[in-house]
Amino acid sequence: MATLGDIGVAAAFNLLSAFVFFIAFAVLRLQPFNDRVYFPKWYLKGLRTSPASSGAFVKKFVNLDFRSYLKFLNWMPEALKMPELELIDHAGLDSAVYLRIYLIGLKIFVPITIVAWAVLVPVNYTNKTLELQLKNVTSSDIDKLSISNIALESDRFWTHIVMAYAFTFWTCFVLLKEYETVASMRLHFLASEKRRPDQFTVLVRNVPPDPDESVSETVEHFFLVNHPDTYLTNQVVCNANKLAKLVKQRKKKQNWLDYYQLKYSRNNAQRPIMKTGFLGLCGKKVDAIEHHEAEIGKLSKEVTEERERVKKDPKAIMPAAFVSFKSRWGAAVCAQTQQSRDPTSWLTEWAPEPCDVYWPNLPIPYVSLAIRRLIMAVAFFFLTFFFMIPIASVQALASIEGLEKVAPFLKPIIDMKFIKSVIQGILPGLALKLFLIFLPAILMIMAKFEGFTSKSSLERRAATRYYLFNLVNVFLGSIVAGSALEQLNTFIKQSANEIPRTIGVAVPLRATFFITYIMVDGWAGIAGEILMLKPLIIYHLKNFFLVKTEKDREEAMDPGSLGFNTGEPQIQLYFLLGLVYAAVTPALLPFIVIFFGLAYVVFRHQIINVYNQEYESAAAFWPDVHGRIIIALLISQVALIGLLTSKKAAQSTPFLIALVVLTIWFYTFCKARYEPAFVRYPLQEAMMKDTLERAREPNLNLKPYLQNAYIHPVFKEEDEEDEFDFKSENESVLVPTKRQSRRSTPAPSRISGASSPSLPPEVVPEHPERAS
């Protein structure tokens, strides 16, 4: 039987582990040679210099100011000092709003925890049901604080129903205020944001083929006709995936060459030698520097040939383009309207910002996207289903008593007090965490296969899948599998009509497992997040073996980004656990509150000092966050209905059904009221921003700014060396058409005559049969 003592031992162990991690972090962050690991964001902004640049040799590596060690926890109040507006300016709206998810957790669960412990815990604990009536069912001391300890048909269930209403209304109130606040923050951010290419640009897909014109010319003529006053230029999409792969391989070889050259410069007496076989473990021995120079020369030749192929091969040009407009208003009209009578052609959507574009997916034909997503939906279903097998195995360790019923030969080992506390308090959550370690990478690969064209949309899709996986496997799987194992002997000995009752009683008994999971995944995970052991080791390895210049050092201290695809679904699991168990087992709530408090402080520190967000979506993910908390509310209500039914309190379920209906109504209200601000850009806002910009810069010419904004990265280096002669926006240029029906009606254009502004002028081939 899991006792409060076992949970206490596990909690103390995990808190001690977290405290040790915090101490280690506090010491490591003070060392000069770790400064770029724990404060990389300030280096990237140019606001911090290395403390190891001057002074005694020892001081370059070790902090000898012992007074600084006395304030080893001062990073916590420092992380809370920066105001939110300054945080938005420093890290972006995405990061600031991501932190509000943790803040919402505190706003919701701190009051709920206080009320639940003041009202529900006394109501539950003063019963003796588990001791007197259900001796044949495995239970723990934690269960005596839960609804499981209430007798059948008891009037005390009305307390839980009233509390369920109170918890739901409070959660909805917090969500409403937060949705309103975040929507206002988003609109304000968009209104005050600096000029960016994506504000003026639309991604157009499924451009219909024209035998007489190139894709760029077809796009140009279509938008000159249908958007004559706002169209500016277009940049066609090319398939340069193979070229990008070759460039990446060449860069990798160059890194190894730099390493061997640096090694040789430190020891000129011997040339570095390497083996050409698998992982350098076997094969012929060769001179490492000469080998990599030859490999780089070979790859450079292949890169040149592939670049020429892309320039000359018409099949490398895809039926898609980035179309830029003279104003935000023009882009908003195009992005949010249907362009053709055929709803499957000339499909438009807001273009991601250039650093958010996921270039490998742009060449995927639009018609294949539906098939790809169907395949991944089926694959995800089977992945989720078959993962139930290891989940069920993990639950065998979740209860010592349950394991002893199935495998009594392990009893002598299990009965050892320390072993029992460790197994019940740490091992189940740790084992489940290890099973899930490769899941985010698998889900991201699936999202990439589906063809999303931006990194932000990839992360949101992977986050959705991760959330569903956690819901089915970690939550439902743990409850069902664990309960079935614990009650195995009871199921065999009792009649079939008693099984639903036993399951209903056993559902809250999984609180013990989830408490251990929160401690292992939540508390210890947050402590590991602040320590950053993996980035610390990687940085020092790179710094020792590869770094020769300051640019190399900047690349070595890559801080990474928040990782919305993994972080947000994990947060949602804690919302789910907190809301489900709030009215069932309030003993779990303090563990949730501690997690949200630690996580808020830690991630605020990381966002201020470490993470450098790859893109800015202006909190476009917030509707997903809101919707998942609502789902957690609905699941908690349905679970309580099922539990009360098993407790023969079915007469009270209509009141909870009404609560479900009210929650769904609240979701539809918020969706209609606030979600449009996250999926559409108001024309009024666009016009206001355009008007202000023109008033401040009356001679603004956007063409040089937008002409090459969406060039594929592998062509940027080449294009930066070219000089472009941009004409004024208002200068009319006749663009000759190659379409036979338009030879006599040339369309006036305000763009240059280049056939493909997205690449160097020679990239898009001119076909001899189309020559004018």
Number of C-alpha atoms within 10 A of each C-alpha: 14 22 16 14 11 21 22 13 18 23 21 13 16 21 17 13 17 22 15 14 21 20 16 15 21 20 15 19 19 19 18 18 18 20 20 27 25 25 20 23 26 17 18 16 10 9 8 14 11 13 17 19 11 9 9 9 10 11 17 17 16 15 19 13 10 8 8 13 15 9 10 17 14 12 14 14 11 13 19 15 10 15 9 13 12 11 17 18 12 19 18 21 24 22 25 23 23 22 17 16 21 25 17 17 23 19 18 23 24 19 12 26 23 13 17 24 18 12 15 25 20 13 20 26 19 12 18 15 18 21 13 10 11 15 10 11 19 21 27 19 18 22 28 23 24 26 30 28 23 22 19 16 15 11 12 16 21 13 14 22 21 14 19 23 18 14 23 24 15 17 21 21 14 16 23 17 11 19 21 16 12 23 22 14 18 21 17 13 17 18 13 10 13 8 13 13 21 21 24 26 33 27 24 25 21 17 20 13 11 11 10 17 19 24 25 27 22 21 24 22 19 16 20 20 13 13 17 15 14 20 26 27 27 30 27 27 27 25 19 24 17 14 20 20 14 19 17 14 16 21 14 13 18 16 17 18 21 18 20 23 18 16 16 15 12 10 11 10 8 10 17 16 14 18 16 16 11 8 8 11 10 11 12 10 12 15 14 20 20 15 17 20 15 12 17 19 13 12 19 16 12 16 20 12 13 17 18 13 16 20 20 17 13 17 12 19 24 20 26 28 28 28 28 29 26 20 23 25 24 24 27 23 18 26 22 17 11 15 20 12 8 9 9 15 16 20 21 21 17 22 25 25 18 18 15 18 20 18 21 19 17 23 19 18 14 18 10 11 15 12 12 16 17 12 14 17 15 11 13 18 11 11 15 18 14 12 17 18 13 13 20 20 17 20 27 20 20 28 26 21 21 25 18 17 17 14 11 12 10 13 14 9 10 19 14 10 10 11 12 18 22 16 19 25 29 26 19 23 24 18 18 20 16 11 13 16 10 10 15 18 13 14 25 21 12 22 22 21 17 23 23 22 21 22 18 22 22 24 22 21 20 26 25 20 22 25 22 18 24 19 18 17 23 22 17 15 21 25 23 17 19 26 24 20 21 27 19 14 15 17 17 10 8 11 9 10 8 12 16 15 17 20 20 20 23 24 21 23 28 25 23 26 23 24 25 26 23 22 27 27 22 24 26 19 17 23 25 18 18 22 22 15 13 10 17 16 12 15 20 17 13 16 17 12 15 21 21 13 8 9 9 14 16 16 13 20 25 19 23 14 15 20 14 19 24 21 13 22 24 18 19 23 21 23 25 23 21 28 27 23 22 26 25 29 27 29 23 23 24 17 20 24 22 17 24 26 15 16 23 23 21 19 22 23 22 22 23 23 21 26 22 23 17 13 18 17 16 23 20 22 20 20 20 15 19 20 16 20 20 22 17 21 26 21 17 23 25 18 18 23 21 18 25 25 19 20 21 14 18 14 10 16 19 11 14 19 14 11 21 20 11 14 20 14 12 16 18 13 13 19 15 10 12 17 19 14 17 18 13 12 21 15 16 10 16 21 16 13 20 17 15 11 14 12 11 10 10 10 10 12 15 18 21 14 11 24 23 20 22 28 21 23 14 18 17 17 10 11 17 10 8 10 7 10 8 13 15 16 19 10 10 13 15 13 19 17 20 19 17 12 9 11 12 10 10 13 18 15 23 23 25 22 14 15 24 24 25 27 24 18 14 14 23 25 18 15 12 7 8 14 8 10
